Amino acid sequence: MATITIVCARCTLTNSVSDRYCTSCGLPLGSVQPDAGAGSDALGPYEVPEPADPDVARLIHDFVREARYDANPAGQGWQLVVPLRLDRQQAVYVGPAGTDAEGRTILALVSVCGPVNDRDCRTLLKLNARIVEGHFAIKVLRGEEYFVVIENLPADTIATLDAHALIRRVAVLADGLEERLSRGGDIY
């Protein structure tokens, strides 16, 4: 009698159909391949800024222009494509992210790393304690949980930042995790 198995979408290990997670890499079994288009949802819905808030669209546009990366409109913000080593690249999304507890308008830089797996959650939380800019988080994109790197910034401070360097650092951090999760893939 034939045994029913399921192949992991990430590491291609054959697992028992009764397993919920891959015994090698921890990816939830039955998951589809990572969705390269999931990043288009990275900026998601947000709270509309108050009329007294700075012109958020103008601030974002100026920040994106100063970054000097290939930029395309994406939802409420922009997708910037950052070239990296070995012909890799990483998309970073820049857009409004609502307001903080003090009512300040927040801008988010978000870069997708790959589908969530339970094995890496503890490791990433520990790494967050050592990261200076950006942090690892989980966002639901297209109905699936993804690891992302996020940097939230008060809108009134972005004019003083080095947009090019900050976006590059977020991209490098996200690409490092993506490369690990996808075993060398360059999806996002």
C-alpha positions in Angstrom: 0.0 0.0 0.0 1.4 3.5 -0.9 2.2 5.9 1.8 0.8 9.4 1.3 3.4 12.1 1.7 3.7 15.9 1.2 6.7 17.7 0.0 7.8 20.9 1.8 7.5 24.0 -0.5 10.8 25.4 0.9 13.3 22.6 1.5 11.6 19.8 -0.6 11.9 17.3 2.2 9.2 14.6 2.0 7.0 14.6 5.2 4.1 12.5 6.4 0.7 13.9 5.4 -0.2 14.0 9.1 2.7 16.4 9.9 1.6 20.0 10.3 5.1 21.4 9.9 8.2 20.3 7.9 10.4 18.2 10.1 13.5 19.8 8.5 12.8 23.5 8.2 9.6 24.1 10.2 7.5 25.6 7.3 3.8 24.8 7.7 3.0 22.0 5.4 0.5 22.6 2.7 1.7 26.1 2.4 2.0 27.4 -1.1 5.3 28.6 -2.5 6.2 32.0 -1.2 4.1 34.6 -3.0 6.4 37.1 -4.8 3.6 39.5 -5.1 2.7 39.5 -1.4 4.8 42.6 -0.9 2.2 44.7 -2.7 0.1 44.4 0.4 2.9 45.4 2.8 1.6 48.9 3.3 -2.0 47.7 4.0 -4.8 50.0 5.3 -3.9 52.8 7.6 -5.5 55.6 9.5 -6.1 58.8 7.5 -3.9 61.6 8.8 -5.6 64.5 10.5 -5.9 67.7 8.3 -3.3 69.4 10.6 -0.7 66.7 9.9 2.1 67.4 7.5 1.5 66.7 3.8 2.2 63.0 4.1 2.2 62.4 0.3 4.7 65.2 -0.3 6.9 64.0 2.5 6.9 60.4 1.2 7.6 61.6 -2.3 10.5 63.7 -1.2 11.9 60.9 0.9 11.6 58.4 -2.0 13.3 60.9 -4.4 16.2 61.4 -2.0 16.7 57.7 -1.7 17.7 57.4 -5.4 16.5 53.9 -6.0 14.1 52.7 -8.7 10.7 53.6 -7.4 7.2 52.6 -8.4 3.8 53.6 -6.9 2.5 50.8 -4.6 -0.8 51.2 -2.8 -0.7 54.3 -0.6 3.1 54.6 -1.0 6.1 53.4 -3.1 8.0 50.3 -3.8 11.8 50.9 -4.0 14.0 48.2 -5.5 17.4 48.1 -3.9 20.3 46.4 -5.8 22.4 44.2 -3.5 25.5 42.0 -3.8 25.7 39.1 -6.2 22.9 40.5 -8.4 20.3 40.2 -5.6 17.8 42.8 -5.0 15.2 43.6 -2.3 12.0 45.6 -2.5 11.4 48.1 0.3 7.9 49.7 0.6 7.6 53.2 1.9 4.2 54.6 2.9 1.9 56.0 5.7 1.3 53.7 8.7 -1.3 55.7 10.7 -0.5 57.5 13.9 1.3 56.7 17.1 -0.1 57.0 20.6 0.8 60.7 20.6 -1.1 61.4 17.4 2.0 61.8 15.2 1.8 60.6 11.6 4.0 57.5 11.1 5.7 56.4 7.9 6.7 52.8 7.5 9.5 51.1 5.6 8.5 47.5 5.1 10.5 44.7 3.3 9.2 41.1 3.0 11.5 38.2 4.0 9.4 35.1 3.5 6.6 32.9 5.0 6.5 32.6 8.8 7.7 29.4 10.4 7.5 28.7 14.2 11.2 27.6 14.4 12.5 31.1 13.4 10.2 33.2 15.6 12.3 32.9 18.8 15.5 33.5 16.9 14.2 36.7 15.3 12.8 38.0 18.6 16.3 37.6 20.1 17.9 39.4 17.1 15.5 42.3 17.5 17.2 43.1 20.8 20.5 43.8 18.9 19.1 45.6 15.8 19.7 49.3 15.7 17.4 50.2 12.8 14.3 48.3 11.8 13.0 45.2 13.4 11.6 41.8 12.5 7.9 41.4 12.6 5.0 39.3 11.2 2.5 40.8 8.8 -0.5 39.0 7.2 -0.2 39.5 3.4 -2.7 37.9 1.1 -4.0 35.8 4.0 -0.7 34.3 4.9 1.8 35.3 7.7 5.1 36.6 6.4 8.3 37.7 8.2 9.1 41.3 7.4 11.5 44.0 8.4 9.8 47.2 9.5 11.2 50.6 10.4 8.5 53.1 11.6 9.4 56.7 11.6 7.6 59.9 12.7 6.7 61.8 9.5 8.1 65.0 10.9 11.6 63.5 11.2 12.2 62.0 7.8 13.5 65.1 6.2 16.6 64.9 8.5 17.4 61.3 7.6 19.7 59.8 5.0 17.0 58.1 3.0 19.4 56.2 0.7 21.4 54.6 3.6 18.3 53.9 5.8 16.5 52.1 3.0 19.6 50.2 2.0 20.0 49.0 5.7 16.4 47.8 5.8 16.9 46.0 2.4 20.1 44.3 3.5 18.6 43.1 6.8 15.5 41.7 5.0 17.4 40.1 2.2 19.7 38.3 4.7 16.6 36.6 6.3 15.0 36.0 2.9 18.1 34.3 1.6 18.2 32.0 4.6 14.5 31.2 4.6 14.4 30.5 0.8 17.8 28.7 0.8 19.3 31.2 -1.6 16.2 32.4 -3.4 15.7 36.0 -4.4 11.9 36.4 -4.4 11.1 39.7 -2.8 
